[in-house]
Amino acid sequence: MSAEIDTLIGMIILLATTVFLVIAIELKELVKATIALGIGSALLASVFYILNAPYAAIFELSVAAGLVTILLLSAIGMIEKEGTK
């Protein structure tokens, strides 16, 4: 019974990851797309952890979900400030 629940939870997380990453691709607003990318990356990190790859999960969470999201948001903010001048 426990293995079935773990499989179901894993499938739900994989589906949510796919949904958020497709949303990140399809959104036209850059800030919302970047936030969706960060959420998708965080969900992917949880998939790595479920698959017993904790180092990959930590790397994905810190670099992809954290660093890349912050860099993209700061770059978008700088572009929008320069465009209003």
C-alpha positions, 0 to 999 in steps of 0.5 A: 500500500505504501509503494502505491501511495509513493508512486501516486505522489511521484506522478502528481509531482511529475505532472505538476512539474510538467504543467509549471514548466509548460506554463513558463514556456507559454506565458508572455509576461516575463515575470510570471514566466520566471516565477513559474520556472522557479516553481517548476525547478523546485518541483523537479528538485523534489522529484530528484529527492524522491528518486534518492538523488539528494545531491542533484536535488540540492543542486537543482534547488539552489542553482536552478530554482534559486540563483537562476530565478533571482538573476532572471528577475533582476535582469527583467527589473533592470530592463523594465527600468531602462525602458521607462526612461 
